[in-house]
Every structure is written in C-alpha cells, then in structure tokens.
Amino acid sequence: MSKVYLTGAGPGDIELMTMKAARVIKEADIIIYDRLANPEILKMAKEGVVLTYVGKQDGKHSVPQDQINEIIYQSALKYETVVRLKGGDPFVFGRGGEEALYLKQRDVTYEIIPGITSSISVPAYAGIPVTHRGITTSFRVVTGHETPNKKISQLEWQTFLNDETIIFLMGYHNIDLISTKLLELGKRKDYPCAVISQGTTSEQKVVVGTLENIAQKSKGLPTPALIVIGEVVNLKEQIEWFQI
C-alpha cells in the first residue's frame, strides 16, 4: 500500500532536517520537491529514485498548486513511498494542508513530518531570539505575500502596534510597502528591523536597520529572505554566533 509523506526539509542547513525526514527520503521511490529544499538533501536518496521538481520562484509558479496536488496523488497510485519535500515546515505557509486535504478526499494514506520553520531558526542563526524576557513575550509569523494596500485583507494591521516580534515570510519584495504601512499606523521610525537572506546556509546575509531605512539598506539581497521587526533585533550584536 502506498503512502505519501508531506515532509518538512527545514530552513536550509541540512543538519537541521529531522531524523524521520532523512529516513523517508532514503526510502522514497519518488521525491516531489520545491525550490526551498536544500538540493544536497536529494543526494541522500536511493539509486533509481524519481525526482520531480515543482518549485516556484519570486511568485512565479513553475507548476500551479492544483497540479502539484494531482502530481502527488498520481504518484501515490504508482509508487509505494512518495515524499513531498517542502522547505521549512509543510504547515507554515507551505500549503501542506491543501495537499493533505486533497489526498484525504481521495483515500490516500499520508503522514505529516514537521520541519523546523525558518521563522524561528533563521533569526536564531542571525543571533536574534524571537522572544526574550523583558523585551517581548510573544511573536507572530505573517505572510508577506499579502500587500498592505490590499482592499480586503486577512491581516489586522492595527494589531501590529504592540511590542511583539513580527516575522514576515515571503515578504522581501513587499518590504517597502510593509515598512511604510507600519510607519503610517504609528510605529516609530527607529523601530529595529532586520532582513536575513538565505538563512542557516553558507550564503547567509543579515542587514540590520530601522523601519525608516530597512527597505533601502537591504536592497538587492538574494531570496529567500525574511524580515524580523522588533526590539529583539538589538540583541544581534551580543548573541550572534554563526560565522560564515
């Protein structure tokens, strides 16, 4: 009987992948992978494995999500062990829920293998804790795909004015809009921000600034890149440990 493993590959550093993820990758008959999964992971696969790329870059889908769902389903009909390999965690803006529902509706057996999300691991590799006693007791992870000027928004921007840490994933190309919106709502100009590009990898780059200047200071960074907004950014110089 076939089984699909919706698998988180972690944030980039191959050693941050879980042992369970490594095991199923070695057992897989087919691996359906995206752009954010470290390509070195594929070298762990057994000889003869089928590799299917369904990634997307800068909002351009090489394969639309509905087709990805069908590819996973058709693979389950043909192969015994199917690994859908996704960067980070499948359920943190990874659309893993949609894929799971698609399989469920078609009576396909599946398992979720969580991955370490970039929202906490990438700031950690930059020396930025997402929470810190005396500074903030909470953090939120926000999609950066939804622009602040969207007419109907799922984001309650007014609630972003407290002192919790905000991590925007997939928001680098909207960083100017995001920072401008927060300033318009009342965030102070010198509020600390950081952009971390290609985090946890040997190509990691970190730019620190404020809401007023972060868009300009981080211009030209390669993606993937996430944005951290919060007073915890000020701890970077004291805590940073990851030397490239």
Protein Blocks (a to p, Z undefined) as FASTA:
>chain_A
ZZdddddebjoiamlpcfklmmmmmmpmbdcddfklcfklmmmpcehiacddfbdeehia
fbafklmmmmmmmmmmmpmbdcdddehjfkgonommmmmmmmmmnopacdddddddfklm
mmmmnopafbdehiagcdcdddfkbcfklfbacbdfklmmmmbdcddehklmmmmmmmmm
mmmnopafklccdddehehiakbccddddfklmmmmmgoiacdddddedjklmmmmmmom
bdZZ
